Each structure stands twice: as C-alpha cells, then as structure tokens.
Amino acid sequence: MFEDRAGISEVVAECMEATASGIERLATEGVAAHTRLVQKGVPDLVRAERAWVERYAGDLDAALVDGV
C-alpha cells in the first residue's frame, strides 16, 4: 500500500544524528543556546532515541508500509 515508505526509519535515524551533531557543532562554535543543550545532554538523548529507531527499524518500516 505504502511501499514508498520502506526504509523511512533509516532516513529518520540519519536526521536524528544530524540533529545531535549539529547541536554539538554549534555549541563548539560558541552558540550559547546550543552550548546549554549540550550541557543538558540533549545530543545524548537524541542519540538514545536514534538507537531505539534503529533497533525497531524493521517493525517501524513494516507498520508504515502496511499502513498500520
């Protein structure tokens, strides 16, 4: 039904890593808001959620493809 959604979890995981590394990059460039996010551990939280997406990628993709 929604075959074009196959593999979407990989794209989501890549976007999550881009978010975490982007926060860290901006923090190293001295952006105060991003420095605070790093101090609060936000990149680690994003990566933990990314790991969850990767762990359940097969189930997530299947649910999206089947339209569940």
C-alpha positions as a Markdown table, in Angstrom:
| # | Residue | x | y | z |
|---|---|---|---|---|
| 1 | Met | 0.0 | 0.0 | 0.0 |
| 2 | Phe | 2.7 | 2.5 | 1.0 |
| 3 | Glu | 5.8 | 0.8 | -0.5 |
| 4 | Asp | 7.4 | 4.2 | -0.9 |
| 5 | Arg | 7.8 | 4.4 | 2.9 |
| 6 | Ala | 10.1 | 1.4 | 3.1 |
| 7 | Gly | 13.4 | 2.4 | 4.7 |
| 8 | Ile | 12.0 | 5.6 | 6.2 |
| 9 | Ser | 13.3 | 4.6 | 9.6 |
| 10 | Glu | 16.9 | 4.9 | 8.2 |
| 11 | Val | 16.2 | 8.4 | 7.0 |
| 12 | Val | 14.7 | 9.3 | 10.4 |
| 13 | Ala | 17.8 | 7.9 | 12.1 |
| 14 | Glu | 20.1 | 9.9 | 9.8 |
| 15 | Cys | 18.1 | 13.1 | 10.6 |
| 16 | Met | 18.4 | 12.4 | 14.3 |
| 17 | Glu | 22.2 | 12.1 | 14.0 |
| 18 | Ala | 22.3 | 15.3 | 12.0 |
| 19 | Thr | 20.4 | 17.0 | 14.8 |
| 20 | Ala | 22.7 | 15.7 | 17.5 |
| 21 | Ser | 25.9 | 16.5 | 15.7 |
| 22 | Gly | 24.5 | 19.9 | 14.6 |
| 23 | Ile | 23.8 | 20.9 | 18.2 |
| 24 | Glu | 27.3 | 19.9 | 19.1 |
| 25 | Arg | 28.9 | 21.7 | 16.2 |
| 26 | Leu | 27.0 | 24.9 | 17.0 |
| 27 | Ala | 28.0 | 24.6 | 20.7 |
| 28 | Thr | 31.7 | 24.4 | 19.7 |
| 29 | Glu | 31.2 | 27.5 | 17.6 |
| 30 | Gly | 30.0 | 29.3 | 20.7 |
| 31 | Val | 26.3 | 29.5 | 20.2 |
| 32 | Ala | 25.0 | 29.9 | 23.7 |
| 33 | Ala | 21.7 | 28.1 | 23.3 |
| 34 | His | 23.4 | 25.1 | 21.8 |
| 35 | Thr | 26.0 | 25.1 | 24.5 |
| 36 | Arg | 23.2 | 24.8 | 27.0 |
| 37 | Leu | 21.7 | 22.0 | 25.1 |
| 38 | Val | 25.0 | 20.1 | 25.2 |
| 39 | Gln | 25.4 | 20.8 | 28.9 |
| 40 | Lys | 21.9 | 19.3 | 29.5 |
| 41 | Gly | 22.8 | 16.2 | 27.5 |
| 42 | Val | 20.4 | 16.7 | 24.6 |
| 43 | Pro | 22.7 | 15.2 | 21.9 |
| 44 | Asp | 23.0 | 12.1 | 24.0 |
| 45 | Leu | 19.2 | 11.9 | 24.4 |
| 46 | Val | 18.7 | 12.3 | 20.7 |
| 47 | Arg | 21.2 | 9.5 | 20.0 |
| 48 | Ala | 19.5 | 7.3 | 22.5 |
| 49 | Glu | 16.2 | 7.8 | 20.6 |
| 50 | Arg | 18.0 | 7.2 | 17.3 |
| 51 | Ala | 19.3 | 3.9 | 18.7 |
| 52 | Trp | 15.6 | 3.0 | 19.5 |
| 53 | Val | 14.6 | 3.8 | 16.0 |
| 54 | Glu | 17.4 | 1.7 | 14.6 |
| 55 | Arg | 16.6 | -1.2 | 16.9 |
| 56 | Tyr | 13.0 | -1.3 | 15.8 |
| 57 | Ala | 13.5 | -0.2 | 12.2 |
| 58 | Gly | 12.1 | -3.4 | 10.7 |
| 59 | Asp | 8.9 | -3.1 | 12.8 |
| 60 | Leu | 8.5 | 0.6 | 12.1 |
| 61 | Asp | 9.0 | 0.3 | 8.4 |
| 62 | Ala | 6.6 | -2.7 | 8.2 |
| 63 | Ala | 4.0 | -0.7 | 10.1 |
| 64 | Leu | 4.4 | 2.3 | 7.8 |
| 65 | Val | 4.4 | 0.2 | 4.6 |
| 66 | Asp | 1.4 | -1.8 | 5.7 |
| 67 | Gly | -0.5 | 1.4 | 6.7 |
| 68 | Val | -1.0 | 0.3 | 10.3 |
